[in-house]
């Protein structure tokens, strides 16, 4: 019986017609290996940004529903063009959008989660030996409303398709050779990892590694879908395989280092130390679909019986968060609200950190030796994160990468502009 392989190609891989033709070659190469192939694609490079710009010119505050209607059109262009390119090379292919397949999501616009994928039409086309090209990033509610999945949505679409079809693996094609110990554009001797666990990849994705979106890794882990991160521009390189930790040999305590500059720190000052205030605060944010990352509540002051509640959110949510906090400030009897956008989250991740003493101390001592002040700390079994000033991010990242011996003797060959840290 043939194996099913799901491939995903992002916007940089589909930026123009020449690149679309190269993607078609990558798809055909997998088909010629004897596998049934399902491809999930994003909109062509910069298409989404262009559509957002058009929307803002029409209405500075467009409704979420109409934005989903608009943004979902980008993938429609990609699936049609890629299918044409595959057909031009003599192979049978068909393009399908979320409505045609039945990619069912919750009734939430712009950040919807997939709850079911109908497989009848997919299996029918697989049986007919068609290469199937699917629009990623989008879904449809039970009532027929078009939704989008938010940032990294095409990755999530691809993994969900692989889970629904019980695919042998899901290959995520991008503009890098695989998953590195850190961003090779910042640290040129970053090492490419041959293997990494779901747990480590999930933590790295959450703390700023932009190779995969956390939701796609969560889905892969839940349904045990092997993931492979590969380069569209070097098909001979097998990239990085992401699998369960029990299938891996762990040699180093730290697998990777990441910097996240997309966070904002908010401090609610002098909140009365009474039951229910934290619940009211974070409940109000949750109602607006605003996710909170790190949370620290200070010890209650003896005289005033108040404390400070500090937390971080994604920068994209800060305007909505301000609106929520302005309304709830009076309910909480808080004195003031501080918003700090000049922060970065520096994290080390590794399954080998479990029950290994001294890792946190080494990280903190290393950062302290740079003269860098740590504003917040968050930990899990396999991750330690620190909030520092944004201008300290680059040197903190580089020295931690060196201290934990993550470098390679080779200089990474990567594409893309150097990120600002």
Buried (B, 14 or more C-beta within 10 A) or exposed (E): EEEBBBBBBBBBBBBEEEBBBBBBEBBBEBBEEEBBBBBBBBBBBEBBEEBBEEBEEEEEEBEBEEBBBBBBBBBBBBBBBBBBBBBEEEBEBBBBBBBBBBBBBEEBBBBBBBBEBEBEBBBEBBEEEBBBBBBBBBBBBEEEBBBBBBBBBBBBBBBBBBBBBEBBBBBBBBBBBBBBBBBBBBBEBBBBBEBBBBBBBBBBBBBBBBBBBBBBBBBBBEBEBBBBBBBBBEBEEBBBBBBEBEEBEBEBBBBBBBBBBBBBBBBBBBBBBEEEBBEEBBEBBEEEBBEBBBBBBBEBEEEEEBBBBBBBBBBEBBEBBBEBBEEBBEEBEBBEBEEBEEBBBBBBBBBBBEEEEEBBEBBBEBBEEBEBEBBBBBEEEBBBBBBBBBEBBBBBBBBBBBBBEBBBEEEBEBEEEEBEB
